[in-house]
Amino acid sequence: MGSWLTVTRGTAPLLVSIPHTGIDLAGLENRLVSPWLGRRDADWWIDKLYDFAEDLGATVVHTAISRTVIDVNRDPSGASLYPGQATTGLCPTETFDGDPLYREGEEPDASEVDERREKYFVPYHAALQAEIDRLRAFHRNIVVYDCHSIRSVLPRLFEGTLPVFNLGTNDGKSADPDLQAMVGQILAETGETFVVNGRFKGGWITRHFGRPQNGVHALQMELSNRGYMREPEGKGAPDNWPVPYDADFAAPIRVTLKKILETAIVWARG
C-alpha cells in the first residue's frame, strides 16, 4: 500500500470509507489554475469528524489523494452516476461550480486517466474489497459507511439549500430497509433537515459494494458543511476557505454520527 492509502483494521461489522478528504495533488500543482482551487471541493475535516470510528472497532479506509487527481467514488468507466444532472467525473476537469481546474492544454488525456485509475482507484477499491471479505468471514452482516460532505448551497448541482443530513442507499438497493429506517429515525430525532435518497443517493462505492443479499449493506452520508463548520456564504475564497476545524462547533453533529455508527454495529450483529 502507498503512503497515500491508510487502512486501520477493526473487528466490528463496520467499514468506514473516507474517499474525499485528501488534499495531495500528486504533483499536479503547476498544471492547475491554482492549488487552492484544486483542493476547494475536498470533504473538509470529515476524517476529524469521524475520528471516533476506530474506538468503536470500525475498520477505516482513507485516501490522502485529492479528488481532483481521481475521484474514487465515481464509476471507473467514466459513466455518469446521475444521468442528466450536473456532476464531476472520474478525473475532474472542473470544480463543482464549473470553474476550470486546469490551465489551458494541461487537462489529462485518456492514457493519463487510465494511469491514475490503476495507480489510485484500483488500490483503494481493492482495499475496500479485502476488508469487506475479512469482516464477512466472521460476521453474517456488515455495514459499509461512506463519509462525505459538501457545501450547503451549490446552484450548479442542486436547487436551494441542501438538507444537513443526506442519507443514500441507492434507492434502497444497497442496504436492508430496516437499517435504513433505523438511521432515518435517528436523523428525524435530531430536528435538523434531512432526506433519504434525495439528490445524493450514493456514489460508486455505495452502489458497487452494497449487496444486501450477500450480507454487505452500504450507506452514504453526505453532510452539508454548515452542520459541522461555520460555513461562509458563496463559493469560498482563499482567505476564508476552508474554515479551520472547530471541535466545539462540530460536537453536536458528532453525537448523532456516533449514534448512527453504533446503531449500524448493533444492527449488523443482530
Phi, psi and omega in degrees: 000138177286164180295343180281344183246121183242129175237119176250115188270133171237183182243353177292158181281050184218126176243119181257122180254129180235087189268349192232015178270354184296141176235010177282116184270007171052039175083010182274356190313314185287344179268345183271157175304316172198148176300324179300314179298324179293341181251353189301321186272013175298156175277079191302129171068010180297326177296323176290321184298325183255021186291356175279348187300320180298324179293339177276355182091010180287154169267134184239128176244127191219136174248138177270354182281134180295146175296342175294324178289306174201140180262107184283005177248024176245160175300124183297342177283346183094355179294146181289138175277343180230073183305134178087351179246151177294135177203174177253157189266191182298312173239088190300145174247000177214160180280178175303330181276353182092008177284137178298135177275326187257150169295153184304129179084359183258004181295151179289141174269180186301321182291325178291322176300316178300319181296315179295323179299313181293324186282325187238315184293309184300314178296324179298314181288328175295322178295316177300313182296319180297320180287324174301313181298318180297313182290323179293338179296335179230013172226135179292323177231141172228158178246129171260119184244114185257120190263130181214163169208163183201159177298147186290331181234117181215083189306330181290332184259330181200158180277149172064213182252129182291142173304156179299315181248129179231100182267130180236134176226031182052051181057038176087000183274343187260355183208156177299139181299330179293319178296314178302317181294322180295317179292319177301323178294319177300316180296319180298323183287346179288335186081356177275165176289142178206161175211149176247123181056048174271233181300325182248101184268354185121136179272203185297322182298311179298314185288324184282318186267338182289104181226079184306325181295340178255012178081016179242115187245118186250133177237138169249132174244112176257116180261139169286139184305326184295343180291338183221003176214161178279083188288127177286162176284155175079197186290338190086148180228166182305335182273350180224008181218130003281153173291135178303149178292132180237104185299323180293318179295324183278347187305314182299316182290330178298325177301314179294315182296321178296320179298321179297313181293320177298319179295319179299319180294312180300316180299314183296325180287336170039000000 
